[in-house]
């Protein structure tokens, strides 16, 4: 693992209220654990794709990794994330290196309501 401060790729998903990508004080899935510890996104993307088949997740996108974790650094998704009235929430996560278990993210952020 790199000893330089950086962010992993970010993974975002739009979803219904029945999906939890991650949540404070909950046991992490293998996908979340792999991002938090190693910055590896493959298992979480696979978990999300399974949820797309179950229709609890509408869409998922990746945001580019940030080579240097400095003030003002940003990660932009490589494509648009779709939301709708059945999947109004967005959750996302990325790892902050070089710590073996630091991550940051957003949990159930509502991006769609009747007024927007």
GIFEN-V444853 format. One line per field, one symbol per residue. burial: + if it has 9 or more other ideal C-beta (glycine too) atoms within 8 Angstrom, else -. Layout:
burial: ???
//
This chain:
burial: -----+++++++++++--+-++------+-++++++--+-+-+++++++-++----++++++++++--+---+-+-+---+-++--+++++++++++----++-+-+---++----
//
